[in-house]
Amino acid sequence: MAREYFDLSDVAWEDLRPLQEKELGCLLHLDKICRGNGIRYTLGGGTCIGALREGKFLEWDDDIDVWIPRPDYERLHEIWDEVNDDPHYHLCRNSETECYHINCSFIKDDRGTFINRHSQNEDVNHGIPIDVMAMDAAPASRLARAEQLVLSMLQSIYISQRLPDHQGKIIRVLTNIPLALVRKRSTRYRIWKWCEKRMTRWKWEDCPYAVELTTGFKMKFKKMPREWFDSCKPVMFEGHEILIAQGVENYMEVLFGDYMTPPPMKDRAPKHNIVYANMDEPYTKFKGKYYCVEEN
């Protein structure tokens, strides 16, 4: 099986297996830390569909998605350095000095390489990742929700610092306006940090709804009952007991409709646009070759 990739769209499904196994290692490490410290999480996206429908990865899936309620999400970042017992796994997120050009955190395995095209010029951790995203509380007040939506849109634009993929031409055009108005990275950082602080100020336990504020444009508008995510239940995934939200079936219906019916063949494809990935060599080996090439 292939152990390195240059274009995932050309990779046969069976050759994705080494990548999936590396990602599974990241998930199991996260699961151990979450269970040991009372942190709720749920599989999401195609990972959750695979778990519910087949008990394993969808054959064409090239990543793992995990959602964590905001209070637990922030706590995970606070305790990570103290509780992480394997130095090869890293919890990474955007900061003043590091930009991953995507609005989430990651668990990354530094023993491998996964260089997304959108971040190939960034000197950041390019290890093999799984996506870790915050599920936020949504207030009941219409006025407060309107404010939260505006803040989340600005936060998404300035934290990603790029035009979005797969969101349509109109969204790309509208996104370009604030990016053109504010070009300095340090200023963009201050804006998205302020927006993030404001849009997450409603307490989880005080709000009736949960919402994905850090994902695609459409999901920002889809409120869901908070109790769907208040507790977890086990599911078997790749032979391991992993956690999903108590109301995950309802959650998947909101996202995908009839998620138990496989999609048409044309939609069964990896989604990441990569420069290079390697399952056996650390990403630091490829600085100046596949990332930060201009620096070299």
VORO-761592 format. One record per residue (C-alpha): residue number from 1; residue in three letters; chain; x, y, z. Coordinates in Angstrom, 2 decimals. Layout:
+-----+------+-----+---------+---------+---------+
: seq : type : mol :      px :      py :      pz :
+-----+------+-----+---------+---------+---------+
: NUM :  ALA :   A :       X :       Y :       Z :
...
+-----+------+-----+---------+---------+---------+
% end
This chain:
+-----+------+-----+---------+---------+---------+
: seq : type : mol :      px :      py :      pz :
+-----+------+-----+---------+---------+---------+
:   1 :  MET :   A :    0.00 :    0.00 :    0.00 :
:   2 :  ALA :   A :    1.08 :    3.55 :   -0.66 :
:   3 :  ARG :   A :    2.80 :    5.25 :    2.27 :
:   4 :  GLU :   A :    3.08 :    8.70 :    0.65 :
:   5 :  TYR :   A :    0.64 :   10.82 :   -1.33 :
:   6 :  PHE :   A :    0.86 :   13.82 :   -3.64 :
:   7 :  ASP :   A :   -2.80 :   14.07 :   -4.65 :
:   8 :  LEU :   A :   -5.51 :   12.30 :   -2.65 :
:   9 :  SER :   A :   -8.01 :   12.56 :   -5.50 :
:  10 :  ASP :   A :   -5.88 :   10.06 :   -7.44 :
:  11 :  VAL :   A :   -5.44 :    7.59 :   -4.58 :
:  12 :  ALA :   A :   -7.30 :    4.28 :   -4.64 :
:  13 :  TRP :   A :   -9.52 :    3.77 :   -1.60 :
:  14 :  GLU :   A :   -7.51 :    0.81 :   -0.33 :
:  15 :  ASP :   A :   -4.36 :    2.94 :   -0.42 :
:  16 :  LEU :   A :   -5.93 :    5.44 :    2.00 :
:  17 :  ARG :   A :   -5.80 :    2.83 :    4.74 :
:  18 :  PRO :   A :   -2.32 :    3.78 :    6.10 :
:  19 :  LEU :   A :   -3.50 :    7.37 :    6.49 :
:  20 :  GLN :   A :   -6.69 :    6.26 :    8.23 :
:  21 :  GLU :   A :   -4.71 :    4.09 :   10.65 :
:  22 :  LYS :   A :   -2.48 :    7.03 :   11.60 :
:  23 :  GLU :   A :   -5.54 :    9.20 :   12.17 :
:  24 :  LEU :   A :   -7.12 :    6.47 :   14.26 :
:  25 :  GLY :   A :   -4.06 :    6.62 :   16.52 :
:  26 :  CYS :   A :   -4.69 :   10.35 :   17.06 :
:  27 :  LEU :   A :   -8.34 :    9.66 :   17.88 :
:  28 :  LEU :   A :   -7.55 :    6.92 :   20.39 :
:  29 :  HIS :   A :   -5.04 :    9.19 :   22.13 :
:  30 :  LEU :   A :   -7.65 :   11.97 :   22.32 :
:  31 :  ASP :   A :  -10.26 :    9.51 :   23.59 :
:  32 :  LYS :   A :   -7.94 :    8.40 :   26.42 :
:  33 :  ILE :   A :   -7.34 :   11.98 :   27.53 :
:  34 :  CYS :   A :  -11.00 :   12.98 :   27.28 :
:  35 :  ARG :   A :  -12.25 :    9.97 :   29.24 :
:  36 :  GLY :   A :   -9.57 :   10.42 :   31.87 :
:  37 :  ASN :   A :  -10.48 :   14.05 :   32.43 :
:  38 :  GLY :   A :  -14.26 :   14.13 :   32.04 :
:  39 :  ILE :   A :  -14.25 :   15.87 :   28.67 :
:  40 :  ARG :   A :  -17.26 :   15.25 :   26.45 :
:  41 :  TYR :   A :  -16.79 :   14.75 :   22.72 :
:  42 :  THR :   A :  -18.55 :   13.27 :   19.73 :
:  43 :  LEU :   A :  -17.50 :   12.02 :   16.35 :
:  44 :  GLY :   A :  -18.88 :   14.21 :   13.59 :
:  45 :  GLY :   A :  -19.18 :   14.45 :    9.82 :
:  46 :  GLY :   A :  -18.24 :   11.47 :    7.70 :
:  47 :  THR :   A :  -16.45 :    9.85 :   10.64 :
:  48 :  CYS :   A :  -19.71 :    9.66 :   12.57 :
:  49 :  ILE :   A :  -21.57 :    8.32 :    9.54 :
:  50 :  GLY :   A :  -18.95 :    5.62 :    9.14 :
:  51 :  ALA :   A :  -19.27 :    4.66 :   12.80 :
:  52 :  LEU :   A :  -23.07 :    4.52 :   12.73 :
:  53 :  ARG :   A :  -23.47 :    2.87 :    9.34 :
:  54 :  GLU :   A :  -20.49 :    0.54 :    9.12 :
:  55 :  GLY :   A :  -18.55 :    0.70 :   12.39 :
:  56 :  LYS :   A :  -15.47 :    1.92 :   10.55 :
:  57 :  PHE :   A :  -14.10 :    4.58 :    8.24 :
:  58 :  LEU :   A :  -15.99 :    5.27 :    5.06 :
:  59 :  GLU :   A :  -13.66 :    3.79 :    2.47 :
:  60 :  TRP :   A :  -13.00 :    7.12 :    0.77 :
:  61 :  ASP :   A :  -12.72 :    9.24 :    3.94 :
:  62 :  ASP :   A :   -9.38 :   10.96 :    4.48 :
:  63 :  ASP :   A :   -9.93 :   12.55 :    7.89 :
:  64 :  ILE :   A :  -11.53 :   12.31 :   11.33 :
:  65 :  ASP :   A :  -13.87 :   14.98 :   12.71 :
:  66 :  VAL :   A :  -14.40 :   15.47 :   16.45 :
:  67 :  TRP :   A :  -16.71 :   18.02 :   18.12 :
:  68 :  ILE :   A :  -16.37 :   19.12 :   21.74 :
:  69 :  PRO :   A :  -18.75 :   21.41 :   23.68 :
:  70 :  ARG :   A :  -17.04 :   24.79 :   24.09 :
:  71 :  PRO :   A :  -16.45 :   24.57 :   27.87 :
:  72 :  ASP :   A :  -14.74 :   21.19 :   27.48 :
:  73 :  TYR :   A :  -12.93 :   22.34 :   24.33 :
:  74 :  GLU :   A :  -11.25 :   25.21 :   26.17 :
:  75 :  ARG :   A :  -10.50 :   23.00 :   29.16 :
:  76 :  LEU :   A :   -8.78 :   20.48 :   26.89 :
:  77 :  HIS :   A :   -6.41 :   23.22 :   25.72 :
:  78 :  GLU :   A :   -5.81 :   24.32 :   29.31 :
:  79 :  ILE :   A :   -4.82 :   20.87 :   30.61 :
:  80 :  TRP :   A :   -3.16 :   19.38 :   27.51 :
:  81 :  ASP :   A :    0.46 :   20.00 :   28.48 :
:  82 :  GLU :   A :   -0.18 :   18.51 :   31.91 :
:  83 :  VAL :   A :   -2.08 :   15.36 :   30.86 :
:  84 :  ASN :   A :   -0.54 :   14.50 :   27.49 :
:  85 :  ASP :   A :    1.73 :   11.51 :   28.07 :
:  86 :  ASP :   A :    2.96 :   11.00 :   24.50 :
:  87 :  PRO :   A :    5.25 :   13.72 :   23.10 :
:  88 :  HIS :   A :    4.52 :   12.66 :   19.51 :
:  89 :  TYR :   A :    0.93 :   13.94 :   19.78 :
:  90 :  HIS :   A :    0.28 :   17.67 :   19.77 :
:  91 :  LEU :   A :   -2.84 :   19.77 :   20.29 :
:  92 :  CYS :   A :   -2.52 :   22.63 :   17.81 :
:  93 :  ARG :   A :   -4.63 :   25.73 :   17.24 :
:  94 :  ASN :   A :   -4.40 :   29.11 :   15.54 :
:  95 :  SER :   A :   -2.58 :   31.80 :   17.47 :
:  96 :  GLU :   A :   -0.90 :   35.16 :   17.01 :
:  97 :  THR :   A :    2.19 :   33.45 :   15.60 :
:  98 :  GLU :   A :    0.70 :   30.35 :   13.91 :
:  99 :  CYS :   A :   -2.00 :   30.23 :   11.24 :
: 100 :  TYR :   A :   -3.41 :   26.93 :    9.96 :
: 101 :  HIS :   A :   -5.86 :   28.67 :    7.59 :
: 102 :  ILE :   A :   -8.79 :   26.68 :    8.94 :
: 103 :  ASN :   A :  -11.11 :   27.41 :   11.86 :
: 104 :  CYS :   A :  -10.44 :   24.50 :   14.20 :
: 105 :  SER :   A :   -7.85 :   22.79 :   16.36 :
: 106 :  PHE :   A :   -6.01 :   19.56 :   15.62 :
: 107 :  ILE :   A :   -4.46 :   16.55 :   17.27 :
: 108 :  LYS :   A :   -1.31 :   15.97 :   15.21 :
: 109 :  ASP :   A :    1.12 :   13.07 :   15.09 :
: 110 :  ASP :   A :    4.57 :   14.49 :   14.35 :
: 111 :  ARG :   A :    5.91 :   11.13 :   13.17 :
: 112 :  GLY :   A :    4.20 :   11.67 :    9.81 :
: 113 :  THR :   A :    3.53 :   14.44 :    7.30 :
: 114 :  PHE :   A :    0.32 :   15.96 :    5.97 :
: 115 :  ILE :   A :    0.78 :   19.28 :    4.18 :
: 116 :  ASN :   A :   -2.43 :   21.01 :    3.10 :
: 117 :  ARG :   A :   -2.04 :   23.26 :    0.08 :
: 118 :  HIS :   A :   -3.66 :   26.20 :    1.87 :
: 119 :  SER :   A :   -0.97 :   26.18 :    4.58 :
: 120 :  GLN :   A :    2.10 :   25.10 :    2.63 :
: 121 :  ASN :   A :    3.80 :   28.46 :    3.21 :
: 122 :  GLU :   A :    3.33 :   28.31 :    6.99 :
: 123 :  ASP :   A :    6.04 :   27.12 :    9.36 :
: 124 :  VAL :   A :    3.60 :   25.21 :   11.60 :
: 125 :  ASN :   A :    3.06 :   21.62 :   12.67 :
: 126 :  HIS :   A :    2.38 :   19.63 :    9.49 :
: 127 :  GLY :   A :    1.99 :   16.29 :   11.24 :
: 128 :  ILE :   A :   -0.84 :   13.88 :   10.46 :
: 129 :  PRO :   A :   -4.01 :   15.49 :   11.88 :
: 130 :  ILE :   A :   -7.51 :   14.93 :   13.05 :
: 131 :  ASP :   A :   -9.85 :   17.93 :   13.25 :
: 132 :  VAL :   A :  -11.08 :   19.01 :   16.69 :
: 133 :  MET :   A :  -13.87 :   21.61 :   16.65 :
: 134 :  ALA :   A :  -15.87 :   23.46 :   19.28 :
: 135 :  MET :   A :  -19.66 :   23.08 :   19.51 :
: 136 :  ASP :   A :  -20.94 :   26.41 :   20.78 :
: 137 :  ALA :   A :  -23.97 :   27.52 :   22.75 :
: 138 :  ALA :   A :  -26.61 :   29.55 :   20.89 :
: 139 :  PRO :   A :  -28.72 :   32.07 :   22.85 :
: 140 :  ALA :   A :  -32.51 :   32.06 :   22.61 :
: 141 :  SER :   A :  -32.83 :   35.80 :   21.91 :
: 142 :  ARG :   A :  -33.13 :   36.66 :   18.20 :
: 143 :  LEU :   A :  -31.09 :   39.82 :   18.66 :
: 144 :  ALA :   A :  -28.34 :   37.95 :   20.48 :
: 145 :  ARG :   A :  -28.31 :   35.26 :   17.78 :
: 146 :  ALA :   A :  -28.01 :   37.89 :   15.06 :
: 147 :  GLU :   A :  -25.03 :   39.39 :   16.85 :
: 148 :  GLN :   A :  -23.48 :   35.94 :   17.30 :
: 149 :  LEU :   A :  -23.87 :   35.15 :   13.60 :
: 150 :  VAL :   A :  -22.16 :   38.36 :   12.50 :
: 151 :  LEU :   A :  -19.32 :   37.83 :   14.96 :
: 152 :  SER :   A :  -18.85 :   34.22 :   13.88 :
: 153 :  MET :   A :  -18.66 :   35.19 :   10.21 :
: 154 :  LEU :   A :  -15.96 :   37.77 :   10.88 :
: 155 :  GLN :   A :  -14.13 :   35.36 :   13.16 :
: 156 :  SER :   A :  -14.16 :   32.65 :   10.48 :
: 157 :  ILE :   A :  -12.85 :   35.00 :    7.80 :
: 158 :  TYR :   A :  -10.01 :   36.46 :    9.82 :
: 159 :  ILE :   A :   -8.90 :   33.26 :   11.52 :
: 160 :  SER :   A :   -8.74 :   31.38 :    8.20 :
: 161 :  GLN :   A :   -7.18 :   34.33 :    6.34 :
: 162 :  ARG :   A :   -8.07 :   32.88 :    2.95 :
: 163 :  LEU :   A :  -10.97 :   32.48 :    0.55 :
: 164 :  PRO :   A :  -13.14 :   29.47 :    1.51 :
: 165 :  ASP :   A :  -13.36 :   26.24 :   -0.47 :
: 166 :  HIS :   A :  -16.64 :   24.53 :   -1.37 :
: 167 :  GLN :   A :  -18.81 :   27.47 :   -0.23 :
: 168 :  GLY :   A :  -19.81 :   28.87 :   -3.61 :
: 169 :  LYS :   A :  -18.74 :   31.91 :   -5.63 :
: 170 :  ILE :   A :  -20.90 :   34.41 :   -3.77 :
: 171 :  ILE :   A :  -19.38 :   33.50 :   -0.39 :
: 172 :  ARG :   A :  -15.88 :   33.73 :   -1.88 :
: 173 :  VAL :   A :  -16.57 :   37.22 :   -3.24 :
: 174 :  LEU :   A :  -18.06 :   38.43 :    0.05 :
: 175 :  THR :   A :  -15.17 :   36.93 :    2.01 :
: 176 :  ASN :   A :  -12.63 :   38.79 :   -0.10 :
: 177 :  ILE :   A :  -13.97 :   42.19 :    0.99 :
: 178 :  PRO :   A :  -12.95 :   42.07 :    4.69 :
: 179 :  LEU :   A :   -9.68 :   40.34 :    3.78 :
: 180 :  ALA :   A :   -8.87 :   43.15 :    1.35 :
: 181 :  LEU :   A :   -9.75 :   45.78 :    3.94 :
: 182 :  VAL :   A :   -7.48 :   44.27 :    6.60 :
: 183 :  ARG :   A :   -4.26 :   42.81 :    5.23 :
: 184 :  LYS :   A :   -1.95 :   42.88 :    8.24 :
: 185 :  ARG :   A :   -1.80 :   39.50 :    9.96 :
: 186 :  SER :   A :   -1.45 :   40.89 :   13.47 :
: 187 :  THR :   A :   -4.54 :   43.04 :   13.00 :
: 188 :  ARG :   A :   -6.51 :   40.10 :   11.66 :
: 189 :  TYR :   A :   -5.47 :   38.14 :   14.74 :
: 190 :  ARG :   A :   -6.75 :   40.84 :   17.10 :
: 191 :  ILE :   A :  -10.07 :   41.01 :   15.23 :
: 192 :  TRP :   A :  -10.75 :   37.26 :   15.26 :
: 193 :  LYS :   A :   -9.74 :   36.92 :   18.91 :
: 194 :  TRP :   A :  -12.12 :   39.72 :   19.89 :
: 195 :  CYS :   A :  -14.93 :   38.21 :   17.78 :
: 196 :  GLU :   A :  -14.33 :   34.74 :   19.23 :
: 197 :  LYS :   A :  -14.47 :   36.06 :   22.78 :
: 198 :  ARG :   A :  -17.74 :   37.87 :   22.09 :
: 199 :  MET :   A :  -19.46 :   35.10 :   20.13 :
: 200 :  THR :   A :  -18.73 :   32.50 :   22.83 :
: 201 :  ARG :   A :  -19.70 :   34.58 :   25.87 :
: 202 :  TRP :   A :  -23.05 :   32.83 :   26.31 :
: 203 :  LYS :   A :  -22.65 :   29.99 :   28.80 :
: 204 :  TRP :   A :  -23.35 :   26.46 :   27.61 :
: 205 :  GLU :   A :  -25.61 :   25.53 :   30.52 :
: 206 :  ASP :   A :  -27.68 :   28.73 :   30.17 :
: 207 :  CYS :   A :  -28.58 :   28.31 :   26.49 :
: 208 :  PRO :   A :  -31.25 :   26.09 :   24.95 :
: 209 :  TYR :   A :  -29.40 :   25.50 :   21.69 :
: 210 :  ALA :   A :  -26.06 :   24.33 :   20.30 :
: 211 :  VAL :   A :  -24.61 :   25.46 :   16.99 :
: 212 :  GLU :   A :  -21.56 :   24.94 :   14.79 :
: 213 :  LEU :   A :  -20.04 :   28.42 :   14.58 :
: 214 :  THR :   A :  -16.63 :   27.34 :   13.31 :
: 215 :  THR :   A :  -17.64 :   25.32 :   10.28 :
: 216 :  GLY :   A :  -19.30 :   26.09 :    6.94 :
: 217 :  PHE :   A :  -21.55 :   29.10 :    6.36 :
: 218 :  LYS :   A :  -24.85 :   27.21 :    6.27 :
: 219 :  MET :   A :  -24.33 :   25.35 :    9.56 :
: 220 :  LYS :   A :  -23.98 :   28.64 :   11.47 :
: 221 :  PHE :   A :  -27.73 :   29.09 :   10.99 :
: 222 :  LYS :   A :  -28.77 :   25.59 :   12.15 :
: 223 :  LYS :   A :  -29.62 :   25.62 :   15.86 :
: 224 :  MET :   A :  -29.94 :   22.24 :   17.56 :
: 225 :  PRO :   A :  -31.20 :   21.29 :   21.03 :
: 226 :  ARG :   A :  -28.27 :   21.57 :   23.41 :
: 227 :  GLU :   A :  -29.23 :   18.39 :   25.22 :
: 228 :  TRP :   A :  -28.21 :   16.38 :   22.15 :
: 229 :  PHE :   A :  -24.60 :   17.14 :   23.14 :
: 230 :  ASP :   A :  -24.82 :   17.26 :   26.93 :
: 231 :  SER :   A :  -23.86 :   13.60 :   27.36 :
: 232 :  CYS :   A :  -22.12 :   10.87 :   25.41 :
: 233 :  LYS :   A :  -22.68 :    7.22 :   24.57 :
: 234 :  PRO :   A :  -20.33 :    4.58 :   23.15 :
: 235 :  VAL :   A :  -20.13 :    3.35 :   19.58 :
: 236 :  MET :   A :  -17.77 :    0.85 :   17.99 :
: 237 :  PHE :   A :  -15.39 :    2.36 :   15.46 :
: 238 :  GLU :   A :  -12.61 :    0.33 :   13.86 :
: 239 :  GLY :   A :  -12.84 :   -2.21 :   16.67 :
: 240 :  HIS :   A :  -12.57 :    0.39 :   19.44 :
: 241 :  GLU :   A :  -15.19 :    1.90 :   21.72 :
: 242 :  ILE :   A :  -15.38 :    5.59 :   20.88 :
: 243 :  LEU :   A :  -17.83 :    8.26 :   22.08 :
: 244 :  ILE :   A :  -20.65 :    9.99 :   20.25 :
: 245 :  ALA :   A :  -23.22 :   12.50 :   21.46 :
: 246 :  GLN :   A :  -26.42 :   11.17 :   23.00 :
: 247 :  GLY :   A :  -28.48 :   12.78 :   20.24 :
: 248 :  VAL :   A :  -26.06 :   12.08 :   17.42 :
: 249 :  GLU :   A :  -28.63 :   10.45 :   15.13 :
: 250 :  ASN :   A :  -30.70 :   13.64 :   15.15 :
: 251 :  TYR :   A :  -27.52 :   15.65 :   14.64 :
: 252 :  MET :   A :  -26.59 :   13.62 :   11.55 :
: 253 :  GLU :   A :  -30.07 :   14.10 :   10.10 :
: 254 :  VAL :   A :  -29.66 :   17.88 :   10.42 :
: 255 :  LEU :   A :  -26.33 :   17.73 :    8.62 :
: 256 :  PHE :   A :  -26.97 :   15.11 :    5.96 :
: 257 :  GLY :   A :  -30.62 :   14.10 :    5.86 :
: 258 :  ASP :   A :  -30.76 :   10.36 :    5.11 :
: 259 :  TYR :   A :  -27.21 :    9.68 :    6.27 :
: 260 :  MET :   A :  -27.69 :    5.89 :    6.33 :
: 261 :  THR :   A :  -27.99 :    5.77 :    2.52 :
: 262 :  PRO :   A :  -24.56 :    5.89 :    0.83 :
: 263 :  PRO :   A :  -24.01 :    8.88 :   -1.49 :
: 264 :  PRO :   A :  -23.68 :    8.50 :   -5.27 :
: 265 :  MET :   A :  -20.28 :    7.41 :   -6.52 :
: 266 :  LYS :   A :  -19.39 :   10.90 :   -7.76 :
: 267 :  ASP :   A :  -19.52 :   12.18 :   -4.16 :
: 268 :  ARG :   A :  -17.32 :    9.42 :   -2.73 :
: 269 :  ALA :   A :  -13.93 :   11.11 :   -2.76 :
: 270 :  PRO :   A :  -11.30 :   12.42 :   -0.32 :
: 271 :  LYS :   A :  -11.76 :   16.13 :    0.36 :
: 272 :  HIS :   A :   -8.30 :   17.44 :    1.25 :
: 273 :  ASN :   A :   -6.18 :   19.29 :   -1.28 :
: 274 :  ILE :   A :   -2.68 :   18.36 :   -0.25 :
: 275 :  VAL :   A :    0.83 :   19.16 :   -1.40 :
: 276 :  TYR :   A :    2.36 :   16.06 :    0.15 :
: 277 :  ALA :   A :    1.70 :   13.43 :    2.81 :
: 278 :  ASN :   A :    3.98 :   10.75 :    4.19 :
: 279 :  MET :   A :    3.06 :    8.13 :    6.77 :
: 280 :  ASP :   A :    6.58 :    7.30 :    7.88 :
: 281 :  GLU :   A :    8.69 :   10.46 :    7.83 :
: 282 :  PRO :   A :    8.34 :   13.47 :   10.17 :
: 283 :  TYR :   A :    7.11 :   16.67 :    8.55 :
: 284 :  THR :   A :   10.24 :   18.58 :    9.62 :
: 285 :  LYS :   A :   12.20 :   16.59 :    7.06 :
: 286 :  PHE :   A :   10.33 :   18.33 :    4.25 :
: 287 :  LYS :   A :   10.73 :   21.97 :    5.20 :
: 288 :  GLY :   A :   12.04 :   23.83 :    2.18 :
: 289 :  LYS :   A :   10.97 :   20.98 :   -0.09 :
: 290 :  TYR :   A :    7.19 :   20.72 :    0.30 :
: 291 :  TYR :   A :    6.45 :   23.54 :    2.74 :
: 292 :  CYS :   A :    8.08 :   26.93 :    3.38 :
: 293 :  VAL :   A :    9.76 :   26.48 :    0.01 :
: 294 :  GLU :   A :   10.19 :   30.22 :   -0.53 :
: 295 :  GLU :   A :   12.10 :   30.52 :    2.75 :
: 296 :  ASN :   A :   14.54 :   27.90 :    1.54 :
+-----+------+-----+---------+---------+---------+
% end
